[in-house]
Amino acid sequence: MRWFYEGRACDTDDLNPKRNTEKAHELGTYSGKIEFVSQSLMAHEPDDEERPPLPVTSPVGKGTPRSSRKKYPLQLIMPHVRYGYHTQFDTHTPWITDIPGNRILKDGYYWHTTRIHPVDAEARGIRNGDIIKLLQ
C-alpha cells in the first residue's frame, strides 16, 4: 500500500475497484480512505452482529454457545496469518513454504501451524510437531 501512502495511483495487483480509473489514488472503500467504521457495512448490513461496521473485541467464550463449552472448552482466537492471502491457493507460491513457522513439512505435505498453550496441549496429549484437527 505504499502507493496510497505516497499519494500515487494504485499500481499493485490487488482488487481495488478504483484501479485504472480517475480515482485510482483512493482505496477501494466507499470513502477512498482507511475507514474505522466501514461505510459499506453501514449501508448494507448495519445490524450484522458477526461483522459490525465498527470492529469490537469479544470476551473469550462469547462466540461459543454455552451448551458446547463442556465439549469444546478451548476457543480459537486467531489473528490474520502473517504471510497468507485469504485463499487456499497460496500453496502455488513456492517461496511461502520457506518462511520459518509458516508451514511445517511432515509426511510429504505442508501443514498450517497452530499454537496452543503448553498446559492445554499437555492435558490433551498434544506434542510439538503433532498434526491436530481444529473443529469449527
N, C-alpha and C positions, 0 to 999 in steps of 0.2 A: 504494500500500500504506500510505497514511497512516492508514487505518482500523486496520490492525494495529499500527502504531507507537503510535497513540493509545489502543489497547485497546478500540476500538469494534467493533461488528458490521460484517461485510463489507457495504459499500454501493456496490460497484462492479459493473460488468458482466462481471467475469471468470468463469471456470468453476469457482469454488470449490464443491466438492460439499457443503460445510457451510453455504453461504449459505442464509439463511432457515430455519435450524434453531437449536436451543438452543446449538450450537457455532459460531455464525456469527462469533464473535470470534477463531476459530482459522484458521490457514492450511489449505489443502487437503491437507497432508501427513498421514501417519499420526499423528505426534506433535502436530500442530497448530501446530508451531513451525518455524523455519528449521532444516533438517537438513543438517549437513555430511556425514553418511553417510545416504543415502536408505534409510529403513526399508522402503519399498515394494519397492525393488530387492533389498534384503537378503532379504525374504520370498519374492519371486517369481523373481528372476534373480540370485542371489548370485555366480554364476561367469561372468557375461557379461563378456568381455574388452573389448568395444567400448563398453560403458556400465557401468562398475563402480560399485558403491554409493558408494564414496569416489572423487571425481574425482581423477585424476592427470594429470601432464603427460607427454607422449610426446616422446622425442627426435625431431628432424626426420628424416623418412625412414622412421620405424618403420612407418607405415601403408602404405608403398609396397612391393610385392614387388620383390625385387632384380632380377628379370627385366624389370621395367618401368622401372627407373630410367634406363636409357640413352635409351629412347624418350621418357620424361616426366621430365626432370631436375628440374623445379620441383615443389614441393609446396604446395598451397593450405592456408594456415593462416588461419582466419577467425574473428574474434570475432562475437558476435551483432550484427546490424546495429542501429545506434543507434535508428532510427525504424521498424523492421519489426514485423510482427505474427505471424511464423511462418506466413504464409499468402500465397497469390498474390492474394488479394482486397484487399490493402492499396491497390491501384490504384483502389479505389472511394471513397477518401477524397482528394478533390482537393487538400487543403492539404498532403499529404505530398510532392507534387511541387514545392512551393515552397521546400522546405528545401534550402539550397545543398549540393551534393555528394551528396545522397541519390539523386537520379535525374538523368540527363542527357537532355535532349530533342534527338533527332537524327533527321532524316528522318521527322518526324511521330510518333515513338514515344519513350516514356520507357524508358531503359535503366538497369539497375543499374550502379553504378560498381565498378571493380576497381582496386586499387593494386598496382603492380609496381615493383620497384627499377629505377631508370633504366638501370643497366648491363645487367640482364636484358632489359629492354624493347628497348634499342638493339640488342642481339645478335640479337633476333628481328624487328627491323624494325617494332616497335610504337611508335607516336607518341601523344601526348596527344590524346584525343578519338576514337581508333580504336575500332571495335567488334570485340571478340575473342570467341572461343568457348572456354569452360573445359570440359575433359573431366573426367568423373568417374571 
